[in-house]
Amino acid sequence: MTDLNAALENIQRAAWLKRPAVRAVFELLDGDQGHVRAVGGIVRNTILGDPGGDVDMASIFTPDEVMARAEKAGIKAVPTGIDHGTVTLVVEDEAIEVTTLRQDVKTDGRHAEVAFGTDWEEDAKRRDFTVNALYVLADGTLYDPLNGVQDCLDRNVHFIGDAAARIEEDYLRILRFFRFFAYYGSGRPEAGGLKAAAKLKAGVRGLSAERVWTELKKILSAPDPSRALLWMRTTGILALVLPEGEKWGMDAIHGIVAAEEELEWEIDPLFRLISIIPPQADKAKALAERLKLSNSEADRLVKWAMVTPIAPETSNSALEQFLYWGDQAAILDRLRLDLAALRQKLKQDQNMDLMAKIGALHQHMEKALDWTAPVFPLGGKDLIALGVEPGEEMGKILKALEQHWVDEGFQPGKDVLLAKAKAEHLA
C-alpha cells in the first residue's frame, strides 16, 4: 500500500505536472499564486501510483476571464460547459478543462445551478467523494482540505459530508459510488455511503438511459468489478439498472476476470455484460433499447444471445459450418464465455475430462479467430446462363447448391456445382 510520503513524492515527480501544456495553463492563470490548481482524478491516480488520465484544473477566475486570458495569449479556448464554469483550453494538442470554483445553489437530483466563487474549501465540499477533492499547485504542493489523501491510501470511497445529501443532489452519484469502489475501494463499501445508496436507490429511475449506461459501462471496465456488482445486487440497485442480470447471477464474471488476467484478454465491458445476462434474444433486445446502447452494441448483444452453444466435441467441419452460416463475432463471444466458465470450474474440480474440454475450446477459438469465410463460387448470372429465370425459384436453387457446397467442406468447384444444377434442378 502506498504510504503518505510515497504519495507526496509521486506528485512531486509526476511527469504530467511538467508537461508544456500543463505549465502553460498554470502560467496563464497565475499558478504561482495558487489561482489555478490541478484537481480530481489525475491527482488521485498519481497518489495511488498510476499517474494516468486527463489533467483537469480548477481556478478562481470566471469562465469569461479564462477565455479572455486565453485569447490574449493565443491559446484556443472552447466553452464546453460554460453554464457550470468549464472552459477547455487546447495547448499543443492537449485539451485541459478549467472549471471555476463554485458552489451548488440548487439541485434536483439530476441537474445543478451553480454560483462561482473563490473559496477552495467550499469548492471541495461540493464534490462527491473525498478522493476527488484533491488539488495540486504549480510547484507540486498538495492541497487536501478534506483528508482525501488518507482515504486514497486506505482505499476508502467516502462521500463528502452527508452521503444522503450528496446523493440527493445528483442520483447518478449512487452509481459513481459503486464505480469508484470498483476501481479504488477495498473490503466492503463505506457503511454510510452504502446505507444512503440503498435508501435512495429509487432516484436512479429518474436518470437518463445514457447516463446510466455510461456509468454501468465504466463499472464493467474496472479491473475486477465483481465486488461492486455484488454490493449493487445486495442493495437492490442492480435490479433497477440491470433487471435482466440481477436474477441470472454473476458467477460468470469471476471466470471472465480470471481469463482476462491469465490469457491476456483485453477488458471488454460489453463482453462482461454478456456474461451476467441470460442468452435470450428478446431480453437482450429489450436491454439494448432501455439503456439506449449504440447500434453496434445492441447488434452484438442480440447476435450473441442467438448463438447455439458450441460443444467442445464439435468437429472442425461442423465448426466451419457454424462459422459460415453464423456470426463470427457472436460465436467467438460464446466460445470465450464457455471457455472462461470451464476454466473457473477446473479450479474447484480438476479432472482430465474438464482439461480435455478446455483444450478443445481453445482450439475452436483459435480456428474461429483465424476464420475467413470461403466465397461461394456460383451466382445468379451462372444460373441465368443455364436458362433459369431470376426470381424465387433461382434463389431456392442457389441456396440448395450452397448448402451442398458447405456440407461437402466447401470443396465442389464451379463446374461441379453447375453440373449438379443441371442434373437435379434443371432436368
RODO-2510 file (C-alpha; in nm, 4 decimals, decimal comma):
residues 427
     n   res          X          Y          Z
     1     m     0,0000     0,0000     0,0000
     2     t     0,1259     0,3465    -0,0854
     3     d     0,2223     0,5497     0,2239
     4     l     0,1849     0,9257     0,2621
     5     n     0,5471     1,0129     0,1924
     6     a     0,5491     0,7979    -0,1203
     7     a     0,2224     0,9596    -0,2323
     8     l     0,3661     1,3081    -0,1965
     9     e     0,6777     1,2006    -0,3835
    10     n     0,4626     1,0600    -0,6619
    11     i     0,3080     1,4024    -0,7072
    12     q     0,6382     1,5875    -0,6998
    13     r     0,7827     1,3533    -0,9620
    14     a     0,4708     1,3349    -1,1796
    15     a     0,5583     1,3768    -1,5458
    16     w     0,2200     1,5334    -1,6256
    17     l     0,2958     1,8230    -1,3896
    18     k     0,5934     1,9171    -1,6053
    19     r     0,4299     1,8859    -1,9458
    20     p     0,4481     2,2076    -2,1545
    21     a     0,0707     2,2308    -2,1929
    22     v     0,0128     2,1960    -1,8181
    23     r     0,2840     2,4521    -1,7399
    24     a     0,1313     2,6896    -1,9940
    25     v    -0,2099     2,6763    -1,8229
    26     f    -0,0536     2,7282    -1,4812
    27     e     0,1276     3,0341    -1,6164
    28     l    -0,1813     3,1667    -1,7958
    29     l    -0,3943     3,1575    -1,4792
    30     d    -0,1437     3,2720    -1,2165
    31     g    -0,0497     2,9282    -1,0951
    32     d     0,2430     3,0679    -0,8971
    33     q    -0,0114     3,2493    -0,6805
    34     g    -0,2284     2,9405    -0,6395
    35     h    -0,5131     3,0779    -0,8512
    36     v    -0,5335     2,7605    -1,0587
    37     r    -0,4683     2,4043    -0,9443
    38     a    -0,4843     2,0562    -1,0909
    39     v    -0,7744     1,8690    -0,9379
    40     g    -0,9560     1,5386    -0,9167
    41     g    -0,8732     1,2172    -1,0963
    42     i    -0,5219     1,2981    -1,2111
    43     v    -0,4239     1,3841    -0,8517
    44     r    -0,5950     1,0792    -0,7049
    45     n    -0,4377     0,8455    -0,9601
    46     t    -0,0920     0,9961    -0,9049
    47     i    -0,1196     0,9452    -0,5292
    48     l    -0,2051     0,5811    -0,5936
    49     g     0,0970     0,5369    -0,8192
    50     d    -0,0835     0,5400    -1,1539
    51     p    -0,0455     0,8955    -1,2896
    52     g    -0,2670     0,8450    -1,5935
    53     g    -0,5682     1,0297    -1,7258
    54     d    -0,6578     1,3771    -1,8409
    55     v    -0,5451     1,6826    -1,6475
    56     d    -0,8358     1,8875    -1,5137
    57     m    -0,7894     2,2160    -1,3311
    58     a    -0,9881     2,4442    -1,1029
    59     s    -0,9459     2,8217    -1,0957
    60     i    -1,0732     3,1279    -0,9107
    61     f    -1,1252     3,3056    -1,2450
    62     t    -1,4658     3,3150    -1,4116
    63     p    -1,5083     3,1448    -1,7484
    64     d    -1,5129     3,4860    -1,9219
    65     e    -1,1806     3,5777    -1,7616
    66     v    -1,0269     3,2415    -1,8528
    67     m    -1,1360     3,2838    -2,2143
    68     a    -1,0150     3,6426    -2,2287
    69     r    -0,6723     3,5479    -2,0967
    70     a    -0,6540     3,2553    -2,3386
    71     e    -0,7422     3,4753    -2,6353
    72     k    -0,4768     3,7286    -2,5374
    73     a    -0,2160     3,4522    -2,5106
    74     g    -0,3168     3,2932    -2,8409
    75     i    -0,4475     2,9785    -2,6731
    76     k    -0,7586     2,8127    -2,8121
    77     a    -1,0473     2,8186    -2,5621
    78     v    -1,3686     2,6181    -2,6072
    79     p    -1,6700     2,6880    -2,3797
    80     t    -1,7505     2,3191    -2,3290
    81     g    -1,9572     2,3683    -2,0122
    82     i    -1,9821     2,7399    -1,9691
    83     d    -2,3006     2,7289    -1,7555
    84     h    -2,1159     2,5198    -1,4999
    85     g    -1,7950     2,7164    -1,5323
    86     t    -1,5952     2,4867    -1,7586
    87     v    -1,3695     2,6037    -2,0395
    88     t    -1,1433     2,3673    -2,2321
    89     l    -0,8022     2,5080    -2,3199
    90     v    -0,6173     2,3432    -2,6070
    91     v    -0,2415     2,3762    -2,5836
    92     e    -0,0056     2,1802    -2,8093
    93     d    -0,2881     1,9391    -2,8996
    94     e    -0,3600     1,8686    -2,5318
    95     a    -0,7059     1,9570    -2,4012
    96     i    -0,7200     2,0744    -2,0386
    97     e    -1,0540     2,1501    -1,8747
    98     v    -1,0525     2,4504    -1,6423
    99     t    -1,3537     2,4916    -1,4141
   100     t    -1,4238     2,7946    -1,1998
   101     l    -1,4552     2,7344    -0,8259
   102     r    -1,8236     2,7021    -0,7474
   103     q    -2,0984     2,6103    -0,5088
   104     d    -2,4238     2,4311    -0,5872
   105     v    -2,7110     2,6741    -0,5367
   106     k    -2,9994     2,4492    -0,6412
   107     t    -3,0157     2,0787    -0,7306
   108     d    -3,2967     1,8449    -0,8317
   109     g    -3,1245     1,5087    -0,8316
   110     r    -3,0119     1,5406    -1,1940
   111     h    -2,9073     1,8999    -1,2644
   112     a    -2,7480     2,1760    -1,0602
   113     e    -2,7464     2,5552    -1,0654
   114     v    -2,4095     2,6864    -0,9535
   115     a    -2,2604     3,0096    -0,8238
   116     f    -1,8969     3,0906    -0,8947
   117     g    -1,6645     3,1675    -0,6061
   118     t    -1,3060     3,1903    -0,4884
   119     d    -1,3094     2,9646    -0,1809
   120     w    -1,1112     2,6448    -0,2392
   121     e    -1,2532     2,4609     0,0611
   122     e    -1,6110     2,5401    -0,0402
   123     d    -1,5329     2,4097    -0,3882
   124     a    -1,4006     2,0891    -0,2322
   125     k    -1,7120     2,0454    -0,0176
   126     r    -1,9449     2,0455    -0,3196
   127     r    -1,7663     1,7476    -0,4783
   128     d    -1,8846     1,3899    -0,4382
   129     f    -1,6024     1,1913    -0,2741
   130     t    -1,3036     1,2921    -0,0664
   131     v    -1,0696     1,1116    -0,3084
   132     n    -1,1801     1,3596    -0,5767
   133     a    -1,1368     1,6715    -0,3605
   134     l    -0,7593     1,6873    -0,4013
   135     y    -0,5682     1,9756    -0,5575
   136     v    -0,2091     2,0239    -0,6691
   137     l    -0,0433     2,3623    -0,7061
   138     a     0,2032     2,4545    -0,9781
   139     d     0,5040     2,3664    -0,7587
   140     g     0,3648     2,0207    -0,6757
   141     t     0,2275     2,1137    -0,3343
   142     l    -0,0780     1,9118    -0,2391
   143     y    -0,3884     2,0865    -0,1056
   144     d    -0,6100     1,8384     0,0802
   145     p    -0,8854     2,0156     0,2758
   146     l    -1,0988     1,7060     0,3421
   147     n    -0,8417     1,4365     0,4178
   148     g    -0,8819     1,2761     0,0772
   149     v    -0,5214     1,1543     0,0724
   150     q    -0,5782     0,9248     0,3687
   151     d    -0,8943     0,7874     0,2111
   152     c    -0,6940     0,7189    -0,1050
   153     l    -0,4300     0,5351     0,0924
   154     d    -0,6938     0,3427     0,2890
   155     r    -0,8822     0,2590    -0,0316
   156     n    -1,1919     0,4157     0,1216
   157     v    -1,4505     0,5711    -0,1106
   158     h    -1,6096     0,8217     0,1245
   159     f    -1,8821     1,0738     0,0452
   160     i    -1,8070     1,4336     0,1387
   161     g    -2,0307     1,5388     0,4238
   162     d    -2,3677     1,3670     0,4487
   163     a    -2,3906     1,0839     0,1946
   164     a    -2,7670     1,1144     0,1523
   165     a    -2,7404     1,4885     0,0867
   166     r    -2,4711     1,4326    -0,1767
   167     i    -2,6846     1,1678    -0,3481
   168     e    -2,9989     1,3811    -0,3459
   169     e    -2,8039     1,6496    -0,5308
   170     d    -2,7431     1,4036    -0,8152
   171     y    -2,8683     1,0454    -0,8050
   172     l    -2,6013     0,9425    -1,0519
   173     r    -2,3689     0,9521    -0,7521
   174     i    -2,5187     0,6190    -0,6438
   175     l    -2,3685     0,4529    -0,9499
   176     r    -2,0497     0,6595    -0,9197
   177     f    -2,0134     0,5331    -0,5624
   178     f    -2,0033     0,1746    -0,6856
   179     r    -1,7868     0,2660    -0,9826
   180     f    -1,5236     0,4297    -0,7619
   181     f    -1,5454     0,1375    -0,5221
   182     a    -1,4798    -0,0999    -0,8135
   183     y    -1,1630     0,0885    -0,9056
   184     y    -1,0293     0,2160    -0,5751
   185     g    -1,2156     0,0524    -0,2868
   186     s    -1,1183    -0,2399    -0,0691
   187     g    -1,3051    -0,4622     0,1756
   188     r    -1,6678    -0,3595     0,1801
   189     p    -1,8063    -0,0195     0,0764
   190     e    -1,8149     0,2560     0,3373
   191     a    -2,1196     0,1910     0,5561
   192     g    -2,2731     0,5388     0,5407
   193     g    -2,2497     0,5566     0,1645
   194     l    -2,3869     0,2047     0,1233
   195     k    -2,6827     0,2762     0,3513
   196     a    -2,7656     0,6027     0,1740
   197     a    -2,7353     0,4446    -0,1708
   198     a    -2,9716     0,1627    -0,0718
   199     k    -3,2239     0,4011     0,0843
   200     l    -3,2298     0,6431    -0,2096
   201     k    -3,1911     0,3947    -0,4948
   202     a    -3,5314     0,4779    -0,6439
   203     g    -3,3810     0,8073    -0,7600
   204     v    -3,1843     0,6142    -1,0217
   205     r    -3,5098     0,5695    -1,2145
   206     g    -3,5096     0,9400    -1,2958
   207     l    -3,1683     0,9320    -1,4637
   208     s    -3,1355     0,9265    -1,8392
   209     a    -3,0558     0,5927    -2,0011
   210     e    -2,7371     0,7403    -2,1474
   211     r    -2,6038     0,8423    -1,8056
   212     v    -2,6889     0,5036    -1,6544
   213     w    -2,5242     0,3071    -1,9359
   214     t    -2,2142     0,5292    -1,9253
   215     e    -2,1666     0,4584    -1,5546
   216     l    -2,2520     0,0897    -1,5854
   217     k    -2,0021     0,0535    -1,8677
   218     k    -1,7351     0,2177    -1,6524
   219     i    -1,8128    -0,0186    -1,3664
   220     l    -1,7812    -0,3136    -1,6038
   221     s    -1,4480    -0,1733    -1,7273
   222     a    -1,2854    -0,1876    -1,3831
   223     p    -1,0027    -0,4410    -1,3401
   224     d    -1,2367    -0,6535    -1,1263
   225     p    -1,5965    -0,5268    -1,0958
   226     s    -1,7281    -0,8342    -0,9164
   227     r    -1,7353    -0,6887    -0,5622
   228     a    -1,9063    -0,3694    -0,6784
   229     l    -2,1665    -0,5702    -0,8711
   230     l    -2,2246    -0,7913    -0,5674
   231     w    -2,2981    -0,4903    -0,3464
   232     m    -2,5183    -0,3398    -0,6167
   233     r    -2,7181    -0,6617    -0,6145
   234     t    -2,7273    -0,6761    -0,2335
   235     t    -2,8704    -0,3240    -0,2120
   236     g    -3,1223    -0,3808    -0,4924
   237     i    -2,9579    -0,1258    -0,7199
   238     l    -2,8550    -0,3822    -0,9808
   239     a    -3,2180    -0,4870    -1,0157
   240     l    -3,3058    -0,1294    -1,1091
   241     v    -3,0383    -0,0729    -1,3727
   242     l    -2,9963    -0,4291    -1,4991
   243     p    -3,3003    -0,6403    -1,4112
   244     e    -3,2026    -0,8999    -1,6734
   245     g    -2,8851    -0,9835    -1,4832
   246     e    -2,9991    -0,9451    -1,1254
   247     k    -3,1642    -1,2892    -1,1047
   248     w    -2,9482    -1,4616    -1,3643
   249     g    -2,6434    -1,4488    -1,1412
   250     m    -2,2942    -1,3102    -1,1585
   251     d    -2,0807    -1,6184    -1,1082
   252     a    -1,9523    -1,5972    -1,4654
   253     i    -1,7826    -1,2623    -1,4036
   254     h    -1,5192    -1,4269    -1,1851
   255     g    -1,4173    -1,6624    -1,4647
   256     i    -1,4093    -1,3755    -1,7155
   257     v    -1,1788    -1,1652    -1,4960
   258     a    -0,9509    -1,4648    -1,4359
   259     a    -0,9323    -1,5457    -1,8085
   260     e    -0,8512    -1,1827    -1,8891
   261     e    -0,5594    -1,1934    -1,6483
   262     e    -0,4325    -1,5409    -1,7348
   263     l    -0,4951    -1,5436    -2,1110
   264     e    -0,4266    -1,1723    -2,1646
   265     w    -0,7721    -1,0970    -2,2991
   266     e    -0,8500    -0,7287    -2,3247
   267     i    -1,1042    -0,5947    -2,0766
   268     d    -1,4288    -0,5667    -2,2711
   269     p    -1,7234    -0,4196    -2,0763
   270     l    -1,9812    -0,5403    -2,3253
   271     f    -1,8484    -0,8963    -2,3059
   272     r    -1,8639    -0,8747    -1,9280
   273     l    -2,2240    -0,7593    -1,9599
   274     i    -2,2936    -1,0609    -2,1800
   275     s    -2,1609    -1,2864    -1,9070
   276     i    -2,4172    -1,1726    -1,6498
   277     i    -2,7377    -1,1710    -1,8565
   278     p    -2,9373    -1,4688    -1,9882
   279     p    -2,8790    -1,5705    -2,3525
   280     q    -3,2285    -1,4738    -2,4623
   281     a    -3,2616    -1,2538    -2,7688
   282     d    -3,5820    -1,0818    -2,6537
   283     k    -3,4263    -0,9789    -2,3229
   284     a    -3,1049    -0,8702    -2,4923
   285     k    -3,3036    -0,6541    -2,7321
   286     a    -3,5115    -0,5033    -2,4516
   287     l    -3,1976    -0,4256    -2,2528
   288     a    -3,0352    -0,2577    -2,5524
   289     e    -3,3440    -0,0439    -2,6114
   290     r    -3,3878     0,0512    -2,2461
   291     l    -3,0256     0,1589    -2,1965
   292     k    -3,0068     0,3073    -2,5474
   293     l    -2,6998     0,1104    -2,6471
   294     s    -2,5350     0,2026    -2,9742
   295     n    -2,6414     0,0086    -3,2822
   296     s    -2,3188    -0,1917    -3,2817
   297     e    -2,3509    -0,2725    -2,9103
   298     a    -2,7140    -0,3777    -2,9473
   299     d    -2,6348    -0,5870    -3,2545
   300     r    -2,3565    -0,7699    -3,0744
   301     l    -2,5728    -0,8388    -2,7710
   302     v    -2,8650    -0,9793    -2,9685
   303     k    -2,6499    -1,1876    -3,2042
   304     w    -2,4662    -1,3418    -2,9087
   305     a    -2,7971    -1,4335    -2,7463
   306     m    -2,8999    -1,6186    -3,0640
   307     v    -2,5873    -1,8358    -3,0877
   308     t    -2,6285    -2,2027    -3,0032
   309     p    -2,3591    -2,3183    -2,7588
   310     i    -2,0770    -2,4980    -2,9377
   311     a    -1,9822    -2,8159    -2,7562
   312     p    -1,6113    -2,8933    -2,7058
   313     e    -1,6538    -3,2191    -2,9023
   314     t    -1,7781    -3,0306    -3,2095
   315     s    -1,5784    -3,1380    -3,5154
   316     n    -1,3766    -2,8944    -3,7242
   317     s    -1,6101    -2,9373    -4,0187
   318     a    -1,9159    -2,8666    -3,8031
   319     l    -1,7455    -2,5614    -3,6525
   320     e    -1,6674    -2,4328    -4,0011
   321     q    -2,0346    -2,4652    -4,0890
   322     f    -2,1303    -2,2755    -3,7730
   323     l    -1,8882    -2,0010    -3,8703
   324     y    -2,0027    -1,9867    -4,2310
   325     w    -2,3732    -1,9621    -4,1591
   326     g    -2,3453    -1,7729    -3,8315
   327     d    -2,1899    -1,4536    -3,6975
   328     q    -1,8175    -1,4914    -3,6331
   329     a    -1,8010    -1,2321    -3,3546
   330     a    -2,1031    -1,3778    -3,1748
   331     i    -1,9588    -1,7289    -3,1976
   332     l    -1,6310    -1,6030    -3,0531
   333     d    -1,8200    -1,4396    -2,7650
   334     r    -1,9948    -1,7699    -2,6961
   335     l    -1,6685    -1,9670    -2,7101
   336     r    -1,4895    -1,7205    -2,4810
   337     l    -1,7726    -1,7283    -2,2313
   338     d    -1,7840    -2,1086    -2,2226
   339     l    -1,4065    -2,1355    -2,2050
   340     a    -1,3873    -1,8931    -1,9115
   341     a    -1,6606    -2,0871    -1,7287
   342     l    -1,4832    -2,4208    -1,7741
   343     r    -1,1509    -2,2745    -1,6621
   344     q    -1,3164    -2,1435    -1,3475
   345     k    -1,4807    -2,4788    -1,2828
   346     l    -1,1461    -2,6522    -1,3201
   347     k    -1,0126    -2,4555    -1,0227
   348     q    -1,2671    -2,6256    -0,7978
   349     d    -1,2810    -2,9652    -0,9672
   350     q    -0,9646    -3,0628    -1,1506
   351     n    -1,0126    -3,3654    -1,3722
   352     m    -0,8977    -3,4893    -1,7096
   353     d    -1,2398    -3,4531    -1,8728
   354     l    -1,2553    -3,0821    -1,7952
   355     m    -0,8993    -3,0320    -1,9120
   356     a    -0,9811    -3,2027    -2,2414
   357     k    -1,2865    -2,9839    -2,2938
   358     i    -1,0839    -2,6705    -2,2197
   359     g    -0,8211    -2,7783    -2,4696
   360     a    -1,0877    -2,8387    -2,7335
   361     l    -1,2461    -2,4972    -2,6768
   362     h    -0,9040    -2,3343    -2,7067
   363     q    -0,8660    -2,4989    -3,0475
   364     h    -1,2146    -2,3889    -3,1508
   365     m    -1,1305    -2,0338    -3,0515
   366     e    -0,8073    -2,0344    -3,2491
   367     k    -0,9922    -2,1585    -3,5542
   368     a    -1,2699    -1,9023    -3,5130
   369     l    -1,0180    -1,6207    -3,4718
   370     d    -0,8377    -1,7181    -3,7918
   371     w    -1,1535    -1,7959    -3,9866
   372     t    -1,2005    -1,6347    -4,3263
   373     a    -1,5209    -1,7390    -4,4950
   374     p    -1,4684    -1,9036    -4,8374
   375     v    -1,6566    -1,7482    -5,1286
   376     f    -1,9391    -1,9475    -5,2816
   377     p    -1,8348    -1,9891    -5,6463
   378     l    -2,1800    -1,9551    -5,8052
   379     g    -2,4014    -1,6541    -5,8622
   380     g    -2,7249    -1,5641    -6,0302
   381     k    -2,5530    -1,4942    -6,3625
   382     d    -2,4296    -1,8538    -6,3756
   383     l    -2,7848    -1,9876    -6,3458
   384     i    -2,9193    -1,7343    -6,5954
   385     a    -2,6660    -1,8749    -6,8435
   386     l    -2,8307    -2,2140    -6,7866
   387     g    -3,1722    -2,0688    -6,8655
   388     v    -3,3010    -2,0087    -6,5127
   389     e    -3,5234    -1,7034    -6,4800
   390     p    -3,4429    -1,4590    -6,1994
   391     g    -3,6820    -1,4878    -5,9076
   392     e    -3,7810    -1,7033    -5,6126
   393     e    -3,7003    -2,0321    -5,7848
   394     m    -3,3489    -1,9157    -5,8681
   395     g    -3,2983    -1,8233    -5,5035
   396     k    -3,4061    -2,1707    -5,3908
   397     i    -3,1692    -2,3394    -5,6365
   398     l    -2,8749    -2,1221    -5,5299
   399     k    -2,9463    -2,1872    -5,1614
   400     a    -2,9661    -2,5654    -5,2180
   401     l    -2,6389    -2,5636    -5,4107
   402     e    -2,4700    -2,3507    -5,1453
   403     q    -2,5866    -2,5864    -4,8709
   404     h    -2,4429    -2,8822    -5,0663
   405     w    -2,1162    -2,6933    -5,1144
   406     v    -2,0916    -2,6227    -4,7400
   407     d    -2,1836    -2,9819    -4,6484
   408     e    -1,9031    -3,1047    -4,8738
   409     g    -1,6466    -2,8936    -4,6932
   410     f    -1,6546    -2,6021    -4,9436
   411     q    -1,4799    -2,8292    -5,1937
   412     p    -1,7014    -2,8621    -5,5034
   413     g    -1,5844    -2,6213    -5,7714
   414     k    -1,7971    -2,4132    -6,0040
   415     d    -1,8123    -2,6750    -6,2800
   416     v    -1,9202    -2,9477    -6,0387
   417     l    -2,1925    -2,7261    -5,8934
   418     l    -2,3198    -2,6303    -6,2391
   419     a    -2,3357    -2,9975    -6,3357
   420     k    -2,5313    -3,0703    -6,0171
   421     a    -2,7678    -2,7841    -6,1001
   422     k    -2,8329    -2,9263    -6,4474
   423     a    -2,8806    -3,2815    -6,3201
   424     e    -3,1002    -3,2118    -6,0158
   425     h    -3,2711    -2,8803    -6,0713
   426     l    -3,2993    -2,8286    -6,4461
   427     a    -3,3706    -3,1807    -6,5692
***
